[in-house]
Amino acid sequence: MLEYEAKLYEKLQGQPGFATVHWYGVEGDFKVLIIDLLGPSLNDLFEFCEHKFKTTTIMWLATQMITRI
């Protein structure tokens, strides 16, 4: 699964909102994918907002997701 994710990231490199792949490979018994951290996760933001997003936030997120698709 991680190999598939690495290939997707490599194809999407340079597109707004997608992380840059720095390295993908095997290290010992582990498969490793090293990418840029673009910011906090959606779950982290949701927790920060006390498990409530405003309607404007949801609309902004939806717009961002649709734009990337």
N, C-alpha and C positions, 0 to 999 in steps of 0.2 A: 504494500500500500504506500509506503514512504517513497519508493522509487517512482510510482505514478505521480505522487504529489510533487516530487522534484522536477519531473518532466513538465508538468503543468506550469509550475513557477518559471521554469526556464523559457517556455513559450510566451509567457505573459510579461517577462522582464521588459522594463521600460514603459509599461502601461501605468497610468496613474492608479495609485492605491494598491499596487502589488509589490511584494517584497522582492529584493534582489537576492538571487542564490549566490552564495560565496563558495560553497563546497557541498558536494554530496558524495558519499562513499561509505566504505566499510572500515571500521576501526575495531580490531579484535572481534568480539562477538556481536558488535552493535552496528546497525546501519545509522548513519548520521546525516542530517540535513542542516546546514548552517545558512540562515537567512537573516536579513535585517529585521529588527523589531520596529514596527511602524507606530506603536503606541499601545495604550492599554487595550485589553480585550473588551469585547462587547459585554461580557459577563462582569468584568471589573467595573465598567461604567454603570451598569445596571445596579450593582451593589452600592456604588458610590451615591447613586441617586435614590437610595433607600427603596429599591425594587419598584420604582415608579418612573416611567418616562412620560414627559409631556407629549401631547399630540404633535406638536411641531418637531420634536426630536424624532418621533417615529416616522414622520413624513420625510425628514431629512435623511434618516437611515435608509428608508425605502428608495428614495431617489438615488442615493449613492450605490445601493445594491443593483438597481435596475441599470444604471449607467455602466456598471462594470460588466454586466451580462451582455 
